[in-house]
Amino acid sequence: MSRRIQEFLLMVIILSFTLCQVDSQHKASNTSSAYSDSYVLACGAITDATDVRGRKWIQDIKFLTSPDKSSSEVARSQDPSLPSTVPYMTARIFHSKATYRFHVSPLFRHWIRLHFYPSWYKNLDPANSFFSVTAGGFTLLHNFSASITAQALTQAYIVREFALTRLDSGALELTFTPSPAYNGSFAFVNGIEVISIPEIFHPVSMIGFSDKNMETAHLTFQTMFRLNVGGQYIPATKDSGLSRTWYDDSPYISGAAFGVTSEADNNVSIKYPYDEFRYIAPYNVYRTARSMGPNASINQNYNLTWDFRVDVNFTYLVRLHFCEFQFDKVNQRVFSVFINHRMAEEDVDVIAWAKGRGVPVCKDFAVYVNGRTGDDQMLVSLHPNVRVKPEYYDSILNGLEIFKFNDREGNLAAPNPVPQLVKAKAELQQGTTSKLSSHGSIIGYVLGSLVVFGLVVGLAVFVKQTKSRTDDALFRIGGWFPINGSSGTSKSSSRSSRISNLGGFHCRHFTLAELRLATDNFSESSVIGFGGFGKVYRGFIDENTKKVAIKRANPSSEQGVHEFLNEIELLSKLRHRHLVSLIGACEENDEMILVYDYMGNGTLREHLYSSENPPLSWRQRLDICIGAARGIHYLHTGARYTIIHRDVKSTNILLDEKWVAKVSDFGLSKTGPSLHITTVVKGSFGYLDPEYFRRQQLTDKSDVYSFGVVLFEVLCGRPALNPSLPKEQVSLADWALLNHKRGTLEQIVDQHIRGEINPQCSKHLAETAAKCLSDHGLDRPSMGSVLRNLEYCLQLQRSFGEAKDLIILEESEDHRT
């Protein structure tokens, strides 16, 4: 018997014995540790404590090698999205290098989970915290800023999980080192978990090198994603012994092609192929799945795709979990797996792999993500295998995990992410530099000036907020003031009355408790989008009978109280088929939350470019443009006073389940009896009216200009701004007008629709869009005129389609004759 087999058998025996011991101890004393050498620490806590799920966290002080080099602090404020006060409201602070020491078994890997809540601790600003973390000779984090990371991910707290390789010494040293590159920098941690795990990772083949296996025994991994595909959130207490958390996969699905979810019938039992397989994933992962749907013809024309952002220049292990509980024969459902557009597995037949129905199986793939192209995207796609002609053209997936391997230097750390607002400004500044070099380009001037203006305003806000933070401990992180403008907390009744005064009986008042219940306590698995105001969650209200979209203000957002109240006041008075409907709002505990009807097909932009969605037909695009135009026309003429949207763009045109277009996001809108409103310039780069920027005179024609850009987006299938293109093509407005003037516009029309468009229709629509982009507002048509032109375009397209159908019919009859 080989030495490796002996070690494996010994490990299984010890693990089985340990599990039996711990299981009985858990039942007797409710301990939170999975194995005898596991540790769950509430850092900075002065007593042992239990979190809201009943998990016990112990004090960390006795595991520090030099306790005198640290301090214990309590967070100044509690973010409402924290899952529990334990372990996040206490922290261990380090101003110099410090080490935790744990005695661990050399036979097992260990999860290391680090919990961070970047709040103020006494007078310590989380923005000044940069540090490194090492363990077992591996660098887990380097120059890490929990504050920047939380801002970029729009999260209140951060959890980092690593699977540390076995340590022959039996001693795990976890070291925190403040960065020497920043004066006054400090390290902190709120919670530490060290959990023993069996060896659930095995040699894996690299995509493109199927004949070579990559050994994993001496590698350390970082968990990047862990998804219960087609199912719900699974907390650590419901995992199969390894205290993992499994998240809903829907926020990661690329585009609107969600497929369908299913769950195994009660008469289908999940049978692990061998006992230790339960550590791979819990039963609940294999009882649910996402497939493509029943329509074979549709399934053959799209990929079911998940989209992830990862760190470049690392190798990743992609683990796919399968369990077939609908079919029981070979060749009923066969499909292919692609990772980053490369074939990972051509013939996936789960029944053939698992040898039976209800039997789980997992498959690992290794892929290197190259940073030379600057692409930090990882796509995992499934597509029916039509070559083998299965009974059903479909695919299925039950679970998905992505782990990052350490590099050759033992490093797992990556740079801190860039917050989206900072990233957008940097990209636009780069784009406008080339634009400003072209002679007389007004859009380049607009963009460049706005970036500078934005940076100046941002600096002023930052200085003001920093002063506010140090002056008043009651202020929220990021200078977020209480809604009512006082330093205290207003009563619930006063908040309700303000919403009622603004929205009347059209705006329902929700309590914070109701919305927590609707979103599973604002779970990350419920997030369906992000915006300037904050995150958007999918939720269910009225005893789970009504699906809604819930938009929650982000304390670090540039939009705030004014936009929140403005949206309530406007949308409560407006009811139109082509305007998104506001159901209600919540203003409680300094929270600002808006509740809308759910839009099942997302934004218009998601169906035009940069997604895996099937391209919209030209007829669909026309219908959507007409619907949006009707909504904007109603704003301009249908209410008592003119309402100027001020942020018309393709991401603010939403599509419901029946593809009806609805204009959304009225936080920046202006209302007044006059058509000319003097106001600070606001809007989105690429859509901004140059006359509005020059004169700071907002009119309804500013919306017309922005809608003209949207029309060219729909026609050309590209974004309003693309800094990666040559300078004359960066701005879609400039590029489309130039091609329209040259008579070459058909060359930049979206290739997906070129064969569908009536040339007369496209010509008339291009002329309408070009007039919308006139430099002077007086030369632009009204939205009513734009709407009539679009309806005429639809008539032209219909007649063109009917003529084509008639020709096809005549040719068919001639052929039969």
C-alpha positions in Angstrom: 0.0 0.0 0.0 1.5 3.4 -1.0 2.4 6.0 1.6 -0.1 8.5 0.1 -3.0 6.0 0.4 -2.0 5.3 4.0 -2.0 9.0 4.8 -5.4 9.4 3.2 -7.0 6.5 5.1 -5.5 7.8 8.4 -6.9 11.2 7.6 -10.4 9.8 7.0 -10.3 7.7 10.2 -9.2 10.7 12.3 -11.7 13.0 10.6 -14.6 10.6 11.2 -13.7 10.2 14.8 -13.3 14.0 15.3 -16.7 14.6 13.6 -18.4 12.2 15.9 -16.9 13.9 18.9 -17.7 17.4 17.7 -21.2 16.5 16.7 -22.0 15.2 20.2 -20.3 18.3 21.7 -22.3 20.6 19.4 -25.6 19.0 20.5 -24.6 19.3 24.1 -23.0 22.8 24.3 -23.9 24.5 21.0 -20.3 25.1 20.1 -19.6 26.8 16.7 -16.4 24.9 15.8 -16.6 22.2 13.2 -13.6 20.3 14.4 -11.5 20.0 17.5 -8.7 22.3 16.2 -11.1 25.0 14.8 -11.4 28.5 16.2 -14.0 31.2 15.8 -12.8 34.5 17.3 -14.7 37.8 18.0 -11.7 40.1 17.8 -11.6 42.8 20.5 -14.5 41.3 22.4 -14.1 41.2 26.2 -16.4 38.2 26.6 -17.5 35.3 24.5 -20.6 36.1 22.4 -23.2 34.4 20.2 -24.3 35.8 16.8 -27.9 36.1 15.6 -27.7 32.6 14.0 -26.6 31.0 17.3 -22.9 30.6 16.4 -20.5 31.1 19.3 -17.5 33.4 19.0 -14.8 33.4 21.6 -12.3 36.1 22.8 -9.2 36.5 20.7 -6.8 37.9 23.3 -5.3 34.6 24.4 -4.2 33.7 20.8 -2.1 36.9 20.4 1.6 36.4 20.9 2.0 40.0 22.1 -1.3 41.2 23.5 0.2 44.5 24.7 0.9 45.6 21.1 -2.8 45.8 20.3 -6.0 47.5 21.6 -9.7 46.5 21.7 -12.1 49.0 20.3 -15.9 49.3 19.7 -17.2 50.6 16.3 -18.6 54.1 16.6 -21.8 53.4 14.5 -23.6 50.3 13.3 -24.5 50.0 9.6 -28.1 48.6 9.2 -26.8 45.9 6.7 -24.6 44.2 9.2 -25.8 40.6 9.6 -25.0 40.6 13.3 -23.3 42.8 15.9 -21.1 39.8 16.6 -18.3 39.9 15.5 -18.5 43.2 13.6 -19.0 45.8 16.4 -15.7 45.1 18.1 -12.3 45.2 16.6 -8.7 44.4 17.4 -6.4 47.3 16.4 -2.7 47.0 15.6 -0.3 49.9 15.2 2.7 47.6 14.7 3.3 44.1 13.5 1.3 41.5 15.5 0.7 37.8 15.3 -2.0 35.3 16.3 -0.8 31.7 17.0 -3.1 28.6 16.6 -2.3 25.0 17.2 -3.7 23.0 14.2 -3.6 19.5 12.9 -0.9 18.9 10.2 -3.3 16.4 8.5 -5.8 19.0 7.3 -6.2 22.1 5.3 -7.8 25.0 7.2 -10.2 27.7 6.1 -9.0 31.1 7.3 -11.9 33.6 7.2 -11.2 37.3 8.0 -14.0 39.6 8.8 -13.6 43.4 8.4 -16.1 46.2 9.2 -14.4 49.6 8.2 -16.0 51.9 10.7 -14.6 54.6 12.9 -12.9 53.2 16.1 -12.4 56.0 18.6 -10.5 58.6 16.5 -9.2 56.1 13.9 -10.5 56.8 10.4 -10.9 53.5 8.4 -9.6 55.4 5.3 -6.2 55.5 7.0 -6.0 51.7 7.4 -3.7 49.9 5.0 -2.1 46.6 6.0 -0.9 43.1 5.0 -1.8 39.7 6.3 0.4 36.6 6.0 -0.1 33.0 7.1 2.0 29.8 6.7 4.4 31.6 4.4 1.7 32.9 2.1 0.7 36.5 1.6 -3.1 36.7 1.9 -3.5 40.5 1.7 -1.1 43.2 0.9 -1.5 47.0 1.3 -5.2 46.1 1.9 -7.8 48.8 2.6 -11.1 47.5 3.9 -12.5 51.0 3.5 -11.7 51.3 -0.2 -12.8 47.7 -0.9 -16.1 48.2 0.9 -16.7 51.4 -1.1 -16.0 49.8 -4.4 -18.2 46.8 -3.6 -20.9 49.1 -2.0 -20.8 46.8 1.1 -20.7 47.6 4.8 -18.4 44.7 5.7 -15.9 42.5 4.0 -15.2 38.7 4.4 -12.1 37.1 2.9 -11.8 33.3 2.9 -8.7 31.3 2.2 -8.0 27.6 2.1 -4.5 27.3 3.6 -2.4 24.2 2.7 -1.5 21.7 5.4 1.2 22.9 7.9 3.6 20.2 8.9 4.6 22.2 12.0 1.1 22.1 13.4 1.4 25.8 14.2 -0.5 28.5 12.3 0.8 32.0 12.6 -1.5 34.7 11.3 0.4 38.1 11.1 -1.0 41.6 10.6 1.4 44.3 9.5 0.4 48.0 9.1 1.7 49.4 5.8 4.9 51.5 6.3 4.0 53.5 3.2 1.3 55.5 5.0 1.8 57.7 8.0 -0.4 56.7 10.9 -1.6 53.5 9.1 -3.0 50.8 11.3 -4.3 47.2 10.9 -7.6 45.9 12.3 -9.8 42.8 12.2 -13.2 42.1 13.6 -13.5 38.3 13.3 -11.2 35.4 12.6 -12.2 31.8 11.8 -9.8 28.9 11.5 -11.7 25.8 10.4 -10.3 22.3 9.7 -11.3 20.8 6.4 -10.6 17.6 4.6 -8.7 17.6 1.3 -11.5 18.5 -1.0 -9.1 19.8 -3.7 -7.4 17.4 -6.1 -5.1 17.7 -9.2 -6.9 19.6 -12.0 -6.3 20.0 -15.7 -5.7 23.4 -17.3 -8.1 24.5 -20.0 -6.1 24.1 -23.2 -3.7 21.6 -21.7 -5.9 18.6 -20.9 -2.9 16.3 -20.9 -1.3 18.1 -17.9 -2.6 18.1 -14.4 -1.9 20.8 -11.9 -1.1 19.6 -8.4 -3.0 21.5 -5.7 -1.8 19.9 -2.5 0.8 22.5 -1.7 -1.2 25.5 -3.0 -3.3 27.9 -1.0 -6.6 29.2 -2.4 -8.8 32.2 -2.0 -12.5 31.8 -2.3 -13.8 34.3 -4.9 -17.4 33.1 -5.4 -19.6 30.3 -4.0 -23.0 30.1 -5.5 -26.1 27.9 -5.0 -27.2 28.0 -8.6 -31.0 28.2 -9.0 -31.4 28.1 -5.3 -31.5 30.4 -2.3 -28.9 31.7 0.1 -27.5 29.0 2.4 -25.9 30.3 5.6 -22.8 28.8 7.3 -25.0 27.1 9.9 -26.7 25.1 7.1 -23.5 23.9 5.4 -22.4 20.3 5.5 -19.9 20.7 8.3 -17.5 23.3 6.8 -19.4 26.5 7.7 -19.4 27.8 4.2 -21.9 30.4 2.9 -23.6 29.8 -0.4 -25.1 32.7 -2.3 -27.9 33.1 -4.9 -26.4 33.1 -8.4 -28.9 35.4 -10.1 -26.9 38.7 -9.6 -24.1 37.1 -11.7 -26.2 36.0 -14.7 -25.1 37.9 -17.8 -28.0 39.6 -19.5 -31.7 38.9 -19.3 -31.5 35.3 -20.4 -32.0 33.9 -16.8 -33.1 30.4 -17.9 -35.4 28.7 -15.5 -34.9 27.4 -11.9 -36.2 24.0 -10.6 -36.1 22.0 -7.5 -36.0 18.2 -7.0 -39.4 16.6 -6.1 -39.8 15.2 -2.6 -39.7 11.7 -4.1 -36.2 12.3 -5.4 -33.5 11.6 -2.9 -30.0 13.0 -3.3 -27.5 10.2 -2.9 -23.8 11.1 -2.4 -21.6 8.8 -4.4 -19.5 8.2 -1.3 -19.7 9.5 2.3 -16.9 12.1 2.2 -18.5 13.7 -0.8 -20.8 15.6 1.6 -17.9 18.0 2.3 -17.9 19.0 -1.4 -21.3 20.7 -1.0 -24.5 20.4 1.1 -27.6 18.6 -0.1 -29.5 21.8 -0.7 -27.0 22.8 -3.5 -27.9 19.7 -5.4 -31.7 19.9 -4.8 -31.9 23.1 -6.9 -30.7 23.9 -10.4 -30.8 26.4 -13.2 -31.4 25.2 -16.8 -32.1 27.0 -20.1 -35.8 26.3 -20.5 -38.1 24.1 -22.5 -37.8 25.8 -25.9 -35.2 24.0 -27.9 -35.0 26.5 -30.7 -34.4 29.4 -28.3 -31.8 27.4 -26.3 -29.7 26.7 -29.5 -29.4 30.5 -30.0 -28.1 31.6 -26.7 -25.6 30.7 -23.9 -26.6 30.5 -20.3 -23.8 32.7 -18.9 -22.5 33.9 -15.5 -20.2 36.9 -15.4 -17.6 37.4 -12.7 -14.9 40.1 -12.0 -11.6 38.6 -10.9 -8.0 39.6 -10.3 -5.7 39.4 -13.3 -2.5 37.5 -13.6 -3.7 34.6 -11.4 -4.7 31.0 -12.1 -8.2 30.0 -11.0 -10.0 26.8 -10.2 -13.6 26.8 -11.4 -15.7 24.1 -9.7 -19.0 23.2 -11.3 -21.6 21.1 -9.3 -24.1 19.0 -11.2 -27.0 16.7 -10.1 -29.6 15.5 -12.6 -32.9 15.1 -10.8 -35.2 15.4 -13.9 -33.9 12.8 -16.3 -32.6 9.3 -15.8 -31.2 8.2 -19.1 -27.9 8.9 -21.0 -28.1 11.4 -23.9 -31.3 13.1 -22.7 -29.4 16.3 -21.8 -25.9 16.9 -23.2 -24.2 20.3 -23.3 -20.9 22.1 -23.5 -19.1 24.2 -20.9 -17.1 27.3 -22.0 -14.9 29.4 -19.7 -13.8 32.8 -21.1 -15.0 31.7 -24.5 -12.7 28.6 -24.5 -14.1 25.0 -24.5 -13.7 23.5 -21.1 -15.8 20.4 -21.6 -17.6 19.5 -24.8 -19.8 16.6 -23.8 -21.4 17.0 -20.4 -23.9 14.3 -19.7 -24.6 14.4 -16.0 -26.3 11.0 -15.9 -23.4 9.4 -17.7 -20.9 10.9 -15.3 -22.9 10.2 -12.1 -24.2 6.8 -13.1 -27.7 7.6 -11.9 -30.4 10.1 -11.1 -30.1 12.2 -8.0 -26.3 11.5 -7.7 -24.1 14.6 -7.3 -20.9 15.1 -9.3 -18.5 18.0 -9.5 -16.0 18.9 -12.2 -12.9 21.2 -11.7 -11.2 23.3 -14.4 -8.1 25.5 -14.1 -7.8 28.7 -16.1 -5.2 31.5 -16.2 -6.5 35.0 -16.4 -4.0 37.1 -18.3 -3.7 40.8 -17.4 -2.0 41.9 -20.6 -5.4 42.5 -22.2 -6.7 44.4 -19.1 -9.7 42.1 -19.0 -10.7 41.2 -15.5 -13.8 39.3 -16.6 -14.5 35.6 -16.2 -17.4 34.1 -18.1 -18.8 30.7 -17.5 -21.2 29.6 -20.2 -23.3 26.6 -21.0 -24.7 25.7 -24.4 -26.6 22.6 -25.7 -24.4 20.2 -27.7 -26.3 19.9 -31.0 -23.6 17.6 -32.4 -24.6 14.5 -30.4 -28.3 15.3 -31.0 -29.6 14.7 -27.4 -33.2 14.3 -26.6 -33.4 17.8 -25.1 -31.4 20.8 -26.2 -30.7 22.1 -22.7 -28.1 22.5 -20.0 -28.1 22.4 -16.2 -26.0 23.7 -13.3 -26.5 23.2 -9.6 -23.6 25.0 -8.0 -20.5 27.1 -8.9 -17.3 28.0 -7.0 -14.3 30.0 -8.1 -11.0 29.8 -6.2 -7.8 31.8 -6.9 -4.4 30.0 -6.6 -1.4 31.6 -5.1 1.3 32.7 -7.5 4.9 31.5 -7.6 5.9 33.9 -4.8 3.2 32.5 -2.5 1.1 35.6 -3.1 -2.7 35.8 -3.2 -3.1 39.6 -2.8 -4.3 41.9 -5.5 -4.5 45.7 -5.6 -7.4 47.4 -3.9 -10.4 47.7 -6.3 -11.2 51.2 -7.7 -14.6 52.5 -6.7 -16.8 52.8 -9.7 -17.2 56.6 -9.4 -13.4 57.1 -9.4 -13.0 54.6 -12.3 -15.6 56.4 -14.4 -14.1 59.8 -13.9 -10.6 58.4 -14.8 -11.8 56.7 -17.9 -13.7 59.8 -19.0 -10.8 62.1 -18.3 -8.6 59.8 -20.5 -11.2 59.9 -23.3 -11.7 63.7 -23.1 -7.9 64.3 -23.4 -7.9 63.0 -26.9 -11.2 64.7 -27.6 -9.9 68.1 -26.6 -7.1 67.8 -29.1 -9.6 67.7 -32.0 -10.5 71.2 -33.3 -13.8 72.6 -32.0 -15.2 69.5 -30.4 -17.9 70.7 -28.0 -18.5 67.3 -26.5 -14.8 66.9 -25.6 -14.9 70.3 -23.9 -18.0 69.4 -22.0 -16.6 66.1 -20.8 -13.2 67.5 -19.8 -14.7 70.5 -18.0 -17.2 68.3 -16.1 -14.5 66.0 -15.0 -12.5 68.9 -13.6 -15.6 70.4 -12.1 -16.5 67.1 -10.5 -13.1 66.6 -9.0 -13.1 70.1 -7.5 -16.6 69.5 -6.0 -15.6 66.1 -4.9 -12.5 67.5 -3.1 -14.7 70.2 -1.4 -17.2 67.5 -0.3 -14.4 65.3 1.0 -12.9 68.1 3.1 -16.3 69.0 4.5 -17.2 65.4 5.3 -13.8 64.7 6.9 -14.3 67.7 9.2 -17.9 66.6 10.0 -16.7 63.1 10.9 -14.3 64.4 13.5 -16.7 66.9 14.9 -19.7 64.7 15.4 -19.7 61.0 16.4 -23.3 60.6 15.5 -22.7 61.2 11.8 -22.7 58.1 9.6 -19.6 56.8 7.7 -18.7 58.9 4.7 -20.3 62.1 6.1 -23.9 60.7 5.7 -26.2 63.1 7.5 -29.5 62.1 9.1 -32.4 62.7 6.7 -34.2 65.0 9.0 -31.2 67.3 9.3 -30.9 66.9 13.1 -28.3 65.2 15.1 -30.8 63.0 16.7 -33.1 60.3 15.5 -36.6 61.3 14.4 -39.7 59.4 15.4 -41.2 56.9 12.9 -44.4 58.8 12.8 -42.7 62.0 11.6 -40.9 60.1 8.8 -44.2 58.5 7.7 -45.9 61.9 7.7 -43.2 63.4 5.5 -43.6 60.6 2.9 -47.3 61.0 3.2 -47.1 64.7 2.7 -45.0 64.4 -0.4 -46.6 61.3 -1.9 -50.2 61.4 -0.7 -52.1 58.2 -0.8 -50.2 57.1 -4.0 -47.0 56.5 -2.0 -47.1 53.7 0.6 -45.0 54.0 3.7 -42.9 50.9 4.4 -41.2 50.2 7.7 -37.5 49.2 7.7 -38.5 45.8 9.2 -40.8 45.1 6.2 -38.1 45.8 3.7 -35.5 43.8 5.6 -37.9 40.9 5.4 -38.6 41.5 1.7 -34.8 41.3 0.9 -33.6 38.7 3.4 -32.0 41.5 5.4 -30.7 43.2 2.3 -28.8 40.1 1.3 -26.1 40.4 -1.4 -27.8 37.5 -3.1 -30.8 39.8 -3.7 -28.9 42.6 -5.5 -30.0 43.0 -9.1 -28.3 46.3 -10.0 -26.3 49.4 -8.9 -26.9 53.1 -9.6 -25.8 56.5 -8.6 -28.2 56.4 -5.6 -27.2 53.0 -4.4 -27.9 49.2 -4.7 -31.1 47.8 -6.2 -32.5 44.7 -4.6 -35.1 42.2 -5.8 -37.7 41.7 -3.1 -41.1 40.3 -2.3 -43.9 42.1 -0.4 -47.5 41.4 0.7 -46.7 37.9 2.0 -44.4 37.1 -0.9 -47.2 37.7 -3.5 -45.7 40.7 -5.2 -42.2 41.1 -6.7 -40.7 44.5 -6.4 -37.4 46.4 -7.0 -36.1 48.1 -3.8 -33.5 50.9 -4.2 -31.5 51.6 -1.1 -29.4 54.8 -0.7 -25.7 54.3 -0.3 -24.1 56.6 2.3 -21.2 57.3 0.0 -23.4 58.2 -3.0 -23.3 61.7 -4.5 -27.1 61.6 -4.6 -28.9 62.0 -1.3 -31.9 63.5 0.5 -32.9 65.9 -2.3 -33.0 63.2 -4.9 -34.8 60.9 -2.6 -37.6 63.4 -1.8 -37.7 64.6 -5.4 -38.4 61.1 -6.7 -41.2 60.6 -4.1 -42.8 63.9 -4.9 -42.7 63.5 -8.7 -43.5 59.8 -9.2 -46.4 59.9 -6.6 -48.1 62.4 -8.8 -47.4 60.7 -12.1 -49.1 57.6 -13.5 -48.3 56.6 -17.1 -47.9 53.3 -18.9 -44.4 54.3 -19.9 -43.1 55.7 -16.6 -41.9 53.3 -13.9 -44.3 53.2 -11.0 -43.3 54.1 -7.4 -45.0 51.9 -4.9 -43.7 53.4 -1.7 -40.8 54.5 0.4 -39.1 54.1 3.7 -37.4 56.8 5.8 -36.3 55.3 9.1 -33.0 55.1 11.1 -31.3 57.4 8.6 -32.2 55.0 5.8 -33.7 56.2 2.4 -35.3 53.4 0.5 -37.6 53.5 -2.6 -39.9 50.6 -3.7 -40.9 50.2 -7.4 -42.6 47.8 -9.7 -40.3 45.1 -10.8 -38.9 45.3 -14.3 -38.2 41.8 -15.5 -36.1 42.5 -18.5 -33.7 45.1 -17.0 -32.4 48.1 -18.8 -32.4 48.9 -22.6 -28.6 49.1 -22.6 -28.4 45.4 -21.4 -30.0 44.3 -24.7 -27.9 46.5 -27.0 -24.2 45.7 -26.3 -21.7 44.3 -23.8 -23.9 41.4 -22.7 -24.7 37.9 -23.5 -28.4 38.7 -24.2 -29.8 37.8 -27.6 -29.9 41.0 -29.7 -33.2 42.8 -29.9 -34.8 42.8 -33.4 -35.2 46.2 -35.1 -38.9 46.1 -34.6 -38.4 45.6 -30.8 -36.0 48.5 -30.7 -38.5 50.7 -32.5 -41.3 49.8 -30.1 -39.1 50.5 -27.1 -38.0 53.9 -28.4 -41.6 54.8 -29.1 -42.6 53.8 -25.6 -39.8 55.8 -24.0 -40.6 58.8 -26.2 -44.3 58.7 -25.0 -43.1 58.7 -21.4 -40.8 61.7 -21.9 -43.5 63.5 -23.9 -45.9 63.0 -21.1 -43.4 64.5 -18.7 -43.0 67.6 -20.9 -46.7 68.2 -21.6 -49.0 65.9 -19.6 -48.5 67.3 -16.1 -49.5 70.6 -14.7 -46.0 72.0 -15.1 -43.2 70.9 -17.5 -41.1 68.1 -15.9 -37.5 67.8 -17.3 -36.0 64.4 -16.6 -32.4 65.6 -16.9 -30.9 62.1 -17.1 -32.3 60.4 -20.1 -30.1 57.5 -21.1 -30.4 53.8 -22.1 -29.9 52.6 -18.5 -32.8 54.7 -17.3 -35.2 53.1 -19.8 -36.4 49.9 -18.2 -38.2 47.0 -19.8 -40.9 45.0 -18.0 -41.8 41.3 -18.6 -43.7 42.2 -21.8 -40.9 44.4 -23.1 -42.9 47.6 -22.4 -40.5 50.5 -22.0 -40.7 52.6 -18.9 -38.6 55.7 -18.1 -37.1 55.6 -14.6 -34.8 57.5 -12.2 -36.3 60.9 -11.5 -33.9 62.0 -8.8 -32.4 64.7 -10.9 -35.6 65.9 -12.5 -36.8 69.5 -12.4 -40.3 70.9 -12.4 -41.4 74.5 -13.1 -44.0 76.7 -14.9 -41.2 78.1 -17.1 -39.4 76.2 -19.9 -36.1 77.8 -18.8 -34.6 76.7 -15.5 -31.3 78.0 -14.2 -29.6 75.2 -12.4 -26.3 73.5 -11.6 -25.3 71.3 -14.5 -26.1 67.6 -13.8 -26.5 64.6 -16.0 -24.5 61.8 -17.5 -21.4 62.1 -19.7 -22.1 61.3 -23.3 -25.8 62.4 -23.1 -25.3 65.9 -21.8 -26.8 68.8 -23.8 -23.8 71.1 -24.7 -26.0 74.2 -24.7 -27.2 73.4 -21.2 -23.6 73.1 -20.1 -22.6 76.4 -21.7 -25.5 78.5 -20.5 -26.6 76.5 -17.4 -30.2 77.0 -18.8 -32.1 73.7 -18.5 -35.0 73.3 -21.0 -37.1 70.4 -22.2 -34.9 70.4 -25.3 -32.1 69.1 -23.1 -34.0 65.8 -22.7 -34.5 65.8 -26.5 -30.7 66.0 -27.0 -30.2 63.1 -24.6 -32.9 61.0 -26.3 -31.2 61.7 -29.7 -28.1 60.0 -28.3 -30.3 57.0 -27.2 -31.7 56.7 -30.7 -28.2 56.4 -32.2 -27.3 53.9 -29.4 -30.2 51.8 -30.5 -29.3 52.1 -34.2 -25.6 51.5 -33.9 -25.5 49.1 -30.9 -22.6 50.9 -29.1 -22.2 53.0 -26.0 -22.5 56.8 -25.9 -18.8 57.0 -24.9 -16.1 54.6 -25.6 -12.6 56.0 -24.7 -10.8 53.0 -26.2 -11.8 54.0 -29.8 -9.9 56.5 -32.0 -10.5 60.1 -30.9 -13.1 60.9 -33.6 -15.2 57.9 -32.5 -15.1 58.3 -28.7 -18.4 60.2 -28.6 -21.2 58.4 -30.3 -23.0 61.8 -30.9 -20.0 63.2 -32.8 -19.3 60.0 -34.7 -22.9 59.4 -35.8 -23.4 63.1 -36.9 -20.2 62.9 -38.9 -21.3 59.7 -40.7 -24.8 61.1 -41.2 -23.3 64.2 -42.8 -21.0 62.0 -45.1 -23.8 59.7 -46.0 -22.0 56.7 -44.5 -24.2 56.1 -41.5 -25.2 52.6 -42.7 -21.6 51.5 -42.2 -21.9 52.0 -38.4 -25.4 50.5 -38.0 -25.5 47.5 -35.6 -24.6 44.4 -37.7 -27.3 42.4 -35.9 -30.1 44.4 -37.5 -28.7 45.6 -40.8 -30.7 43.1 -42.8 -34.0 43.8 -41.0 -34.2 47.6 -41.5 -36.2 49.3 -44.2 -33.7 51.8 -45.7 -36.3 54.5 -45.7 -37.0 53.7 -42.0 -33.4 54.0 -40.9 -32.9 57.2 -43.0 -35.9 58.8 -41.4 -34.9 57.8 -37.9 -31.3 59.0 -38.4 -32.6 62.4 -39.6 -34.8 62.6 -36.5 -31.9 61.7 -34.2 -29.6 64.2 -36.0 -32.1 67.0 -35.4 -32.3 66.1 -31.8 -28.5 66.6 -31.6 -28.6 70.1 -33.0 -26.2 72.4 -31.2 -29.0 74.9 -30.3 -32.1 73.9 -28.5 -34.4 76.1 -30.7 -33.3 73.9 -33.7 -34.3 70.7 -32.0 -37.8 69.2 -32.4 -40.2 68.8 -29.5 -40.6 65.3 -27.9 -44.1 65.3 -29.5 -42.5 65.8 -32.9 -39.9 63.1 -32.2 -42.7 60.7 -31.2 -44.6 61.3 -34.4 -41.5 60.7 -36.4 -40.8 57.4 -34.7 -44.4 56.3 -35.2 -43.9 57.1 -38.9 -40.7 55.0 -38.9 -42.7 52.1 -37.5 -45.2 52.5 -40.3 -42.4 52.4 -42.8 -41.0 49.3 -41.2 -44.3 47.5 -41.1 -44.9 48.1 -44.8 -41.4 46.9 -45.5 -42.0 43.7 -43.5 -45.3 43.1 -45.2 -43.8 43.6 -48.6 -41.0 41.1 -47.8 -43.6 38.6 -46.6 -45.5 39.0 -49.8 -42.4 38.5 -52.0 -41.6 35.3 -50.0 -45.1 34.1 -50.4 -45.2 34.7 -54.2 -41.8 33.0 -54.6 -43.1 30.0 -52.7 -46.2 29.8 -54.9 -44.1 30.2 -58.0 -41.9 27.4 -56.8 -44.9 25.1 -56.2 -46.3 25.9 -59.6 
